[in-house]
């Protein structure tokens, strides 16, 4: 697949097969996140790779994932990745804007697109409670969990949810 096919093929997956992910694939996906660009090349990110069923159970019992539809599917993926940001390492724009979350989003998008290229499914999860997540995962002070994704082979047939037209979102020269 070329990059445009990968971008088009990416969908939020909410059902995973129990097949383990090959270490080579997982390493390539993590490498894609590692080499992502960041403001000032500060790389203010950390990634927690969760494979241990006991840790997943603790996350579930702590109700880390917040879903009105139930979230068992989130915990059933062979791997869960938590991306964390470190503001003390991030670039700060002149007006005070901390670029930690922007940089982390870029790295996480690299990770998700690489996963798609490897034939793996993901689902960007921002709906979680950071307090029990920090406790269960042992995340130190000064580091914040920003986003999670389950990672595994899809057992889902996601429907295209549509996108806004270019005319609704693209402006030429001025708004």
C-alpha positions in Angstrom: 0.0 0.0 0.0 1.2 3.5 -0.7 0.7 6.2 1.9 -2.7 7.4 0.4 -4.1 3.8 0.5 -3.0 3.5 4.1 -4.7 6.7 5.1 -7.9 5.6 3.3 -7.8 2.1 4.8 -7.5 3.3 8.4 -10.7 2.9 10.4 -11.5 2.8 14.1 -11.6 -0.9 15.0 -13.7 -2.1 17.9 -13.4 -5.8 17.7 -10.1 -7.7 17.7 -9.0 -11.3 17.1 -7.1 -13.0 19.9 -4.1 -13.6 17.6 -0.9 -12.2 19.1 1.0 -9.5 17.3 4.4 -10.4 15.9 7.2 -8.6 17.7 8.6 -7.4 14.4 5.3 -5.7 13.5 5.0 -4.2 16.9 8.5 -2.9 16.8 8.0 -1.3 13.4 4.8 0.4 14.6 6.6 1.8 17.7 9.5 2.9 15.5 7.1 4.9 13.4 6.0 6.8 16.5 9.6 7.2 17.8 10.8 8.9 14.6 7.9 11.3 14.2 8.6 15.0 14.0 8.1 17.3 17.0 8.5 21.0 17.7 12.1 21.8 18.3 12.8 18.0 18.1 11.9 17.8 21.8 10.1 14.4 21.5 8.0 14.9 24.7 6.4 11.5 24.6 6.5 8.1 26.2 4.6 4.9 25.1 3.5 2.2 27.5 2.9 -1.1 25.7 0.5 -3.2 27.6 0.4 -7.0 26.9 -0.1 -8.4 30.4 -3.6 -9.7 31.0 -3.4 -8.8 34.7 -2.6 -5.1 33.8 -5.5 -5.0 31.4 -7.7 -6.5 34.1 -6.6 -3.8 36.5 -7.4 -1.1 33.9 -10.8 -2.6 33.3 -11.6 -2.9 37.1 -10.5 0.7 37.5 -12.9 1.7 34.7 -10.2 3.6 32.9 -12.0 3.5 29.5 -15.2 5.5 29.6 -17.8 4.2 27.1 -21.5 4.5 27.2 -21.7 1.4 25.1 -19.4 -0.8 27.2 -15.8 -1.2 26.6 -14.9 -4.9 26.8 -13.6 -4.8 23.2 -11.0 -2.2 24.3 -9.4 -4.7 26.8 -9.7 -7.7 24.5 -7.0 -6.5 22.0 -3.7 -8.3 22.3 -1.9 -5.0 23.0 -3.0 -1.7 24.4 -0.8 1.3 24.0 -0.9 4.4 26.2 0.8 7.5 24.9 2.0 9.9 27.5 3.2 13.5 27.3 5.9 15.3 29.3 5.4 19.0 29.3 8.8 19.7 30.8 10.3 18.3 27.6 8.0 20.1 25.1 8.5 23.3 23.1 6.5 26.3 24.2 5.4 28.9 21.7 6.0 32.6 22.3 2.4 33.0 23.4 2.7 30.2 25.9 1.1 27.4 23.9 2.6 24.1 25.0 3.1 21.8 22.0 3.2 18.6 24.0 -0.2 17.4 22.8 0.4 18.5 19.2 3.7 16.6 19.1 2.1 13.5 20.8 -0.8 13.6 18.3 1.7 13.5 15.4 3.6 10.6 16.9 0.4 8.7 17.6 -0.9 9.3 14.1 2.4 7.8 12.8 1.8 4.8 15.1 -1.7 4.3 13.9 -0.9 4.7 10.2 2.0 2.3 10.6 -0.3 -0.2 12.3 -2.7 0.0 9.3 0.2 -0.6 7.0 1.1 -3.7 9.0 -2.5 -5.0 8.7 -3.4 -4.1 12.3 -6.3 -2.3 13.7 -6.4 0.6 16.2 -8.9 2.9 17.7 -7.9 6.4 19.0 -9.2 6.6 22.6 -9.4 9.9 24.4 -12.4 9.0 26.5 -10.6 7.7 29.6 -10.1 8.6 33.2 -6.4 9.7 33.6 -6.4 9.3 37.4 -6.8 5.5 37.6 -4.8 5.2 34.4 -1.8 6.9 36.1 -2.2 4.7 39.2 -2.6 1.4 37.4 0.3 2.1 35.0 2.6 3.6 37.5 3.0 6.8 35.5 5.2 9.3 37.4 4.5 12.9 38.3 5.1 15.3 35.4 3.9 12.7 32.9 0.3 12.7 31.6 -1.5 9.9 29.8 -3.0 11.6 26.7 -4.4 8.8 24.4 -4.8 5.1 24.3 -5.3 2.6 21.4 -6.0 -1.1 21.4 -3.8 -2.8 18.8 -4.5 -6.1 17.1 -5.9 -7.9 14.1 -9.3 -6.6 13.2 -12.3 -8.9 13.6 -14.6 -5.9 12.6 -16.1 -4.6 9.5 -16.2 -0.9 10.1 -18.6 1.3 8.0 -17.4 4.5 6.4 -18.7 7.3 8.6 -18.2 9.9 5.9 -16.2 13.0 5.9 -16.9 16.6 5.3 -16.4 17.9 1.8 -13.3 19.8 0.9 -15.4 22.9 0.3 -16.5 22.8 3.9 -13.0 22.7 5.4 -10.5 24.1 2.9 -10.0 27.9 2.5 -7.8 29.5 -0.1 -5.6 32.4 1.0 -8.1 33.7 3.6 -11.0 32.3 5.5 
